[in-house]
């Protein structure tokens, strides 16, 4: 969640409540993320997030998302 877009801790609490997983919030600065995001990086981040939520809702463990190739 981008800065100022909302309270990220609420999302963390909801994921923890629904899954029972130990969820931790990490806040990265612009420099660590690589500067201002492009439209493509925003879309990719959205797609990654959607896959991760799907994994969590299915109870999957030890999974990660990424770009292959």
Backbone torsions as a table, in degrees:
resi	resn	phi	psi	omega
1	UNK	NA	128.9	-178.7
2	UNK	-69.7	156.9	179.3
3	UNK	-55.7	134.2	176.5
4	UNK	79.9	-3.6	-177.7
5	UNK	-82.4	-13.0	-178.9
6	UNK	159.0	-171.1	-178.7
7	UNK	-98.3	101.5	-177.8
8	UNK	-60.2	-29.8	-178.2
9	UNK	-64.2	-26.6	177.2
10	UNK	-67.2	-38.1	177.8
11	UNK	-66.5	-42.7	178.8
12	UNK	-59.1	-46.7	-179.8
13	UNK	-62.3	-39.5	-179.0
14	UNK	-68.8	-42.0	177.1
15	UNK	-62.3	-43.7	178.9
16	UNK	-61.7	-42.4	-179.1
17	UNK	-64.9	-43.1	-176.1
18	UNK	-76.4	-30.2	-174.2
19	UNK	-108.2	-24.8	-174.6
20	UNK	79.6	2.1	-179.9
21	UNK	-75.9	155.2	172.8
22	UNK	-81.1	106.4	-174.6
23	UNK	-108.7	136.2	-179.3
24	UNK	-126.1	141.1	179.5
25	UNK	-91.7	130.4	175.8
26	UNK	-122.7	129.0	-179.8
27	UNK	-109.9	116.1	-179.6
28	UNK	-103.1	144.2	176.8
29	UNK	-85.0	168.0	179.2
30	UNK	-57.5	-41.7	-177.8
31	UNK	-63.6	-39.7	180.0
32	UNK	-68.0	-37.1	-180.0
33	UNK	-75.9	-12.7	177.3
34	UNK	102.7	19.1	177.3
35	UNK	94.6	-163.0	-177.2
36	UNK	-67.7	131.7	-178.7
37	UNK	-74.9	148.1	173.8
38	UNK	-88.1	169.4	176.7
39	UNK	-59.2	-40.6	179.9
40	UNK	-62.8	-41.3	-179.7
41	UNK	-69.2	-32.9	176.8
42	UNK	-66.7	-42.2	178.9
43	UNK	-64.8	-44.7	179.3
44	UNK	-60.7	-44.1	178.4
45	UNK	-61.1	-39.3	178.0
46	UNK	-64.2	-43.4	178.9
47	UNK	-64.8	-43.1	176.9
48	UNK	-58.5	-47.2	-179.7
49	UNK	-58.8	-41.9	179.8
50	UNK	-63.3	-42.4	177.6
51	UNK	-63.1	-43.3	-178.7
52	UNK	-62.5	-45.1	178.2
53	UNK	-60.7	-41.8	176.8
54	UNK	-59.0	-44.2	176.8
55	UNK	-59.6	-46.6	-178.4
56	UNK	-61.4	-44.2	-178.7
57	UNK	-66.6	-26.6	177.7
58	UNK	-85.8	-5.2	-179.5
59	UNK	79.8	14.1	-178.7
60	UNK	-68.5	145.8	178.2
61	UNK	-127.9	159.9	177.0
62	UNK	54.6	50.0	178.1
63	UNK	-122.9	158.5	172.7
64	UNK	-148.3	159.8	177.2
65	UNK	-115.0	152.5	179.5
66	UNK	-172.1	-175.0	178.6
67	UNK	-107.9	127.3	178.9
68	UNK	-104.6	132.9	179.3
69	UNK	91.6	NA	NA
